Amino acid sequence: MIRTAILTISNSCSDGTRQDISGQTIADMLPESKFQIIHKNIIADDFDKISGELINFCDKDEIDIVFTTGGTGLGPYDVTPEATASISEKFVPGISEVIRAVGFKKTPNAALSRGISCIRNNTLIINLPGSPKGVRESLEVILDFIPHAIEMMRGGGH
């Protein structure tokens, strides 16, 4: 079972003025036969809160994968990639590259997503877009190979 955390990063969701549809979209798309959701949290667009929450997931809670949603655009509060990079031990650029490449075929705006993918303490972190549509399209591209990635991180072969 893949121990999973979902982190929605949004000022409006964290203050209760908007419903967290993107985080729920992630939860709904993860097959229950492979993924066990341990945490599903919402926090504001704040560098220290984001990096702190990611450190907790990776270092204390022994989570296998963290999906973040939100904060990957060009807006003044969008700091998810920077906060994620600040706690990273290894980058996994191919995951985010394929998300953007496939997304670009549907909308040129996908090129504006700055999400990254990385590893900290044997936890894979993947920044997904903030929109439910972006989340859905991204997960459709990567979900098939995520179990293999987790197995490799655990020491399994290629």
C-alpha positions as CSV (number, residue, x, y, z in Angstrom):
1,M,0.0,0.0,0.0
2,I,1.3,3.5,-0.9
3,R,1.0,5.8,2.1
4,T,-0.3,9.1,0.7
5,A,-0.7,12.7,1.7
6,I,-2.7,15.3,-0.2
7,L,-1.8,18.9,0.5
8,T,-4.0,21.7,-0.9
9,I,-2.2,25.0,-1.0
10,S,-4.7,27.8,-1.3
11,N,-5.4,31.0,0.7
12,S,-9.1,30.9,-0.2
13,C,-9.5,27.2,0.7
14,S,-7.6,27.6,3.9
15,D,-9.8,30.5,5.1
16,G,-13.0,28.7,4.1
17,T,-14.1,31.0,1.4
18,R,-13.7,28.3,-1.3
19,Q,-14.3,24.6,-1.3
20,D,-11.3,22.3,-1.9
21,I,-12.3,20.6,-5.1
22,S,-8.7,19.9,-6.4
23,G,-7.6,18.0,-3.3
24,Q,-10.8,16.0,-3.4
25,T,-10.2,15.3,-7.1
26,I,-6.8,13.8,-6.2
27,A,-8.4,11.6,-3.5
28,D,-11.2,10.5,-5.9
29,M,-8.7,9.5,-8.6
30,L,-6.3,7.4,-6.4
31,P,-7.2,3.7,-6.6
32,E,-8.0,2.4,-3.1
33,S,-6.3,-0.9,-4.0
34,K,-2.9,0.9,-4.2
35,F,-3.1,4.2,-2.3
36,Q,-3.9,4.7,1.4
37,I,-4.7,8.4,2.1
38,I,-3.1,9.1,5.5
39,H,-3.4,12.9,5.4
40,K,-5.5,15.4,3.4
41,N,-4.7,18.9,4.6
42,I,-5.3,22.4,3.4
43,I,-2.9,25.3,4.1
44,A,-2.4,28.9,3.0
45,D,0.1,30.0,0.3
46,D,2.9,30.5,2.7
47,F,6.5,29.4,2.1
48,D,7.2,28.3,5.7
49,K,3.9,26.5,6.2
50,I,4.3,24.6,2.9
51,S,7.9,23.6,3.6
52,G,7.1,22.7,7.2
53,E,4.1,20.5,6.3
54,L,6.2,18.7,3.6
55,I,9.0,18.1,6.2
56,N,6.5,16.6,8.6
57,F,5.1,14.3,5.9
58,C,8.5,13.2,4.8
59,D,10.4,13.0,8.0
60,K,7.9,12.2,10.7
61,D,4.9,10.5,9.1
62,E,6.7,8.1,6.8
63,I,4.6,9.0,3.8
64,D,5.5,7.4,0.5
65,I,4.1,10.1,-1.7
66,V,2.8,13.7,-1.3
67,F,0.6,15.2,-3.9
68,T,0.3,19.0,-3.6
69,T,-2.2,21.1,-5.5
70,G,-2.1,24.8,-5.9
71,G,0.5,27.5,-5.8
72,T,2.4,26.5,-9.0
73,G,1.4,29.4,-11.2
74,L,2.7,32.9,-11.8
75,G,0.7,34.7,-9.1
76,P,2.3,36.8,-6.3
77,Y,1.4,34.2,-3.7
78,D,2.4,31.1,-5.8
79,V,5.5,29.7,-3.9
80,T,4.8,26.0,-3.8
81,P,7.7,25.0,-6.2
82,E,10.2,27.2,-4.2
83,A,9.0,25.8,-0.8
84,T,9.2,22.2,-2.2
85,A,12.6,22.7,-3.7
86,S,13.9,24.1,-0.4
87,I,13.4,20.8,1.4
88,S,14.3,18.5,-1.6
89,E,17.1,16.0,-1.6
90,K,16.7,14.8,-5.2
91,F,14.8,16.2,-8.1
92,V,12.7,14.1,-10.4
93,P,12.2,16.4,-13.3
94,G,10.8,13.9,-15.8
95,I,7.5,13.7,-13.9
96,S,6.7,17.4,-14.1
97,E,8.1,17.6,-17.6
98,V,5.6,14.9,-18.8
99,I,2.8,16.6,-17.0
100,R,3.5,19.9,-18.7
101,A,4.2,18.3,-22.1
102,V,0.9,16.4,-22.2
103,G,-1.0,19.4,-20.7
104,F,0.4,21.7,-23.4
105,K,-1.3,19.5,-26.0
106,K,-4.6,20.5,-24.5
107,T,-3.8,24.1,-23.5
108,P,-0.8,26.3,-24.1
109,N,-1.3,27.6,-20.5
110,A,0.2,24.3,-19.2
111,A,3.6,25.8,-20.0
112,L,3.0,28.3,-17.2
113,S,2.8,25.7,-14.5
114,R,6.0,25.7,-12.4
115,G,5.3,22.6,-10.4
116,I,8.3,20.3,-9.6
117,S,8.7,16.7,-8.5
118,C,11.4,15.6,-6.0
119,I,12.3,13.2,-3.2
120,R,13.0,13.8,0.5
121,N,13.7,11.0,2.9
122,N,12.2,8.4,0.5
123,T,9.1,10.4,0.0
124,L,8.1,11.4,-3.5
125,I,6.6,14.9,-3.7
126,I,4.7,16.0,-6.8
127,N,3.4,19.5,-7.3
128,L,0.1,19.4,-9.3
129,P,-1.8,22.4,-10.7
130,G,-4.5,24.1,-8.6
131,S,-7.4,23.5,-10.9
132,P,-9.5,20.3,-10.7
133,K,-9.1,19.9,-14.5
134,G,-5.3,20.3,-14.3
135,V,-5.2,17.8,-11.4
136,R,-7.2,15.3,-13.3
137,E,-5.2,15.6,-16.6
138,S,-1.9,15.4,-14.7
139,L,-2.9,12.3,-12.7
140,E,-4.1,10.6,-15.8
141,V,-0.6,10.9,-17.2
142,I,1.4,9.8,-14.2
143,L,-0.7,7.4,-12.1
144,D,0.3,4.3,-14.0
145,F,4.0,4.6,-13.2
146,I,3.8,6.0,-9.7
147,P,3.8,2.5,-8.0
148,H,6.9,1.6,-9.9
149,A,8.6,4.9,-8.8
150,I,7.7,4.1,-5.1
151,E,9.0,0.6,-5.5
152,M,12.3,1.9,-6.9
153,M,12.6,4.4,-3.9
154,R,12.2,1.4,-1.6
155,G,15.2,-0.3,-3.2
156,G,13.4,-2.3,-5.9
157,G,14.9,-2.9,-9.3
158,H,14.1,-1.2,-12.5
